[in-house]
Amino acid sequence: MKIGMQIRAPAEGVDLRWIAREVEARGFESLFLPEHTHVPVGQGPIHHGGADMMDAALKGYDSLIRLAVVATSTERLRIGTGVLLLP
């Protein structure tokens, strides 16, 4: 069975290269990174994650750039986006 993982990796946090290597070393087949390009202006309790989740979304990198980092850090890990919003 092939099992993948999806993680949220904001700009402030653990090094994504390290995460990718650890995911691969533990036998996972793939790694998916979500995207959240549209953040509400008001950061009230409009999302179940609350203001903390919206703050993390504001500090994220583009999914394709983050996936390029993952691709250069691993050998066989399949990569993809959880969501990719093309304007």
N, C-alpha and C positions, 0 to 999 in steps of 0.2 A: 504494500500500500504506500502511496506517495502522500506525504503530509506536508503542508506548507504552513507558513506563519505570517500574520499581518501585525505590524507594530506601528505605533505612532512615535515618531522620532523628531521631537522639536529641536530647534537650534541649540537650546540650552539643555544639555543632558549628556548621556553617555555617548562616546565616540561611535558613530555609525559603522565605521570600518571594523571596530572590535565586535559590535553586535553581529554584523554580517558573518564574520569569521566564526563566532561562537554558534550561530544558527547552523552554519554549514558543518561545523565539527560535531554537532549533536545529531547529525543525520537527517535534518529537514531537507526536503526537496526544493522548496521555493520560499521566497520572501517577498511579501507585498507591502507597499507603503501607500497609505491613504493620502488623499489630498483634501485640503479645506481652503479654497481660495476666496470664498465669499463669507466674510465675517460680519455679523450685524453691527450697526453703528452703536446701538445701545447694548451694554453688556450686563443687562439685568438677568433675572432668573428665567430666561426664555428657553434655555437648553437644559436638559437633565444633568449635564456636567457642570452647569453653573458658570460663573465668571472665570474660574480657574481654567476651564477647558477653552474658553474663548481667548484667554490670554495666551495659552500655549499655541493656539491656531494662528495668532498674529505673529508669532515668532518662528514659524516654520519655514523651511526651505522648499523650493520647487521639487516636486516628486521626481521629475526626470533627472535633475541634477543629483539628487540623493541616490537614485538608482545607478547613475554612472559611478558614483563613489563605491557603491556595493559591488558593481561589476568589476571594478579594478582591484577589489580587495578579496575576491573569492575566485575559485576555480571552476566549480560546477553548479553553483546555486542558480536556480532559475529565478528570474525577477519579474515583477510586474507592479502595476498600480492597482490599488483597491478601487479607486475612482480616478478618472482623468477628465477634467473639464477643459475642453478645447474652446477658446473664445471664437 
